[in-house]
Amino acid sequence: MIASDSGIRRDRLRLMLDECGIHVADVVPLDGAALKSAMSQAADFVLIDLDEACAEKLDPLLNAVETLGVPVLFNDGSDPIPPADGAESELGRRIHLKLTPRGQA
């Protein structure tokens, strides 16, 4: 599952993970209630895309994250411009390596 305030970033992250062979169960806004309700999708992990604009949401969001019961990864979403030189595919590959048991990558 991917959570982000930006629909564009949610779609970009989903595409990156899809390209690495990771199925994204759902994409949701960066909101504790949305995360909790989306967990019915039985996600194996949550990727939360944070930027400076979500600072006021951080405490309630972290409270929600503590109850999810799955690994949570955080991505620095503060850069509004897509990185050049294949950096996005590199990010997708690094996330894939973090989520793949050793010997299966």
Residue, then its C-alpha position, 0 to 999 in steps of 0.5 A: m500500500i502507498a500513502s501520499d498526499s499527492g496523487i501524482r506521487r502515489d501514481r509514480l511510486r506505484l509505477m516504480l514498484d510495479e516495474c520491480g514486480i511488486h504488486v501495490a494493493d492500494v494507494v490512499p491519501l496520507d490520512g490515518a483513517a484512510l490507512k486503517s480502512a485500507m488495511s482490509q486489503a491485507a497489505d504486506f507493507v505500507l510505503i508512506d511518502l512524506d513532504e514538508a506539507c504533512a508536518e501537522k499530520l505527523d503525530p496522528l499519522l504515527n499513532a495510526v501507523e503503530t496499529l497497522g501491524v505491517p512494516v512501514l517504509f517512509n519516503d522523502g517526498s519533498d522533491p516535486i521534480p522527478p529525479a533525472d538519470g534513472a533515479e526513480s527506477e533506482l529508488g524502486r529497485r532499492i525498495h524492492l531489495k528491502l522487501t525481498p528476502r535474501g536470496q530471492a532478489 
